[in-house]
Amino acid sequence: MATETVNPQPTGGRPTSDLPPDYKPWPALLAMVIGFFMILLDNTIVSVATPDIIRDLDTDFTTGIWVTSAYLLAYAVPLLITGRLGDRFGPKNVYLVGLVIFTGASLWCGLTSSIDGLIVARAVQGVGASLMTPQTMAVITRTFPAAKRGGAMALWGATAGVATLVGPILGGVLVDAAGWEWIFFINVPVGVVAFVLAWRLVPTLPTHAHSFDLLGVALSGVGMFLLVFGIQEGERYDWDAAIWGLIVGGIVVFALFLFWQSKIKTEPLVPLGLFRDRNFSVGNAGIALVSMAITAMSLPFMFFAQGARGYSPTEAALFMTPMAVILMGLSPFVGQLVDRVHPRSITLVGFGTATVAMGWSAYLIDPDTPAWQLLLPMALFGVSNACLWAPLSATATRNLPMASAGAGAGIYNTTRQVAAALGSAAVAALIGSRLAANGLSGDTDSAASAGGQAMPHDIAEKFSTAMSQAYWLPIAAFAVGIVVVLFFAKPTHEGHGGH
């Protein structure tokens, strides 16, 4: 395999000498963004369809949530190695393989008629997404000069944010118009178009020889599964000793994983040296908090809107519209700012407004709140997201050496997806405990009834209180983000021109 010789510094010139002098990186990025948008859409599109899936497949709340968690878990666990696969076999090749797996699994999801089959198909879908995601970020790092990378990362970050927020809207329309199966069928034609465009427009980049830390893969996978399963299933098993054993076991396995990464003599799965760049560390911490919080806020809101208020899936999802519109409108402006102003200032605005927006939403979650009032914190949350996704990704990748582009992208996206999986599991446990604390069923009946017919008012009040209390998780996550940015981000980027 060819070996790329590059200057490891992030500044100056084109990031790789193996590209044609007239190469234009934007068409390739736009081609990959289509697939990236599709896989991130599937992070949240299922949230609005969950009540219908629970009813149609005759299952309970906790099992229904595994349709989301299986995808997030299978997406997160392989990311550490799929970034390296892109370095080893070329990001274009790995991206296309992942796209084929994802598209085929989407068809499988739509055709399945059992909850177990759907959960397995979603896990396969997650593996495909895991192969694709690091390649999009690595291509940006390897084809855009550092000084011009802010605009590209703004598009990448805006795509992630818009997909996360548009998912429930599109899901609601598809569920009402054609059934929950179509939230998966829609991926098939999009996947075909994305494949053709990527095949034609994405360059074949030089590869790097890597060894693969299989023990590290096993430890990270086992640790993640134990932790997510323990958190999500805790309420069902009354948080007994076995559940706590799983959670503690997951933490111990993760500790062993980190110890192994520090001692391995060959190439570690996670190059811990990358975290010596404080902004890489802050970017990872920030995106973890954002991903956890957004995953944790969408489910309780959708259950409230469909259950306590009796809205259809489409009507419930339309409450996200101000968020998505403002995010899309502000993202180009924020992208320009990222190359001029240190992202710390922008992300501080993002975390601050997000904390306020989540607290405001929690206060308004009540069966008697006028619908228009619910739109206001959603609009503010659109501002928050515009100020978070792109600046955090630019912060994390600006100083990465080219040979570590895949590894850095893998770590960043692993952090994001692991946090989403933990957020999904944690909010499921929190919803169950809050339902029980408010005198409602902790798993099946109350949650599964959310979807198109309003509950009796006295039950709706208790149900709304439980959903409002579930917002404690995203509020806390965004508040921690303020602390991280204030006290740990460096005031300047290396090679950032002093801004």
Secondary structure, 3 states (H helix, E strand, C coil): CCECCCCCCCCCCCCCCCCCCCCCHHHHHHHHHHHHHHHHHHHHHHHHHHHHHHHHCCCCHHHHHHHHHHHHHHHHCCHHHHHHHHHHHCHHHHHHHHHHHHHHHHHHHHHCCCHHHHHHHHHHHHHHHHHHHHHHHHHHHHHCCHHHHHHHHHHHHHHHHHHHHHHHHHHHHHHHHHCCCHHHHCHHHHHHHHHHHHHHHCCCCCECCCCCCHHHHHHHHHHHHHHHHHHHHCCCCCCCHHHHHHHHHHHHHHHHHHHHHHHCCCCCCCCHHHHHCHHHHHHHHHHHHHHHHHHHHHHHHHHHHHHHCCCCHHHHHHHHHHHHHHHHHHHHHHHHHHCCCCHHHHHHHHHHHHHHHHHHHHHHCCCCCCHHHHHHHHHHHHHHHHCCHHHHHHHHHCCCCHHHHHHHHHHHHHHHHHHHHHHHHHHHHHHHHHHHHCCCCCCCHHHHCCCCCCCCHHHHHHHHHHHHHHCHHHHHHHHHHHHHHHHHCCCCCCCCCCC
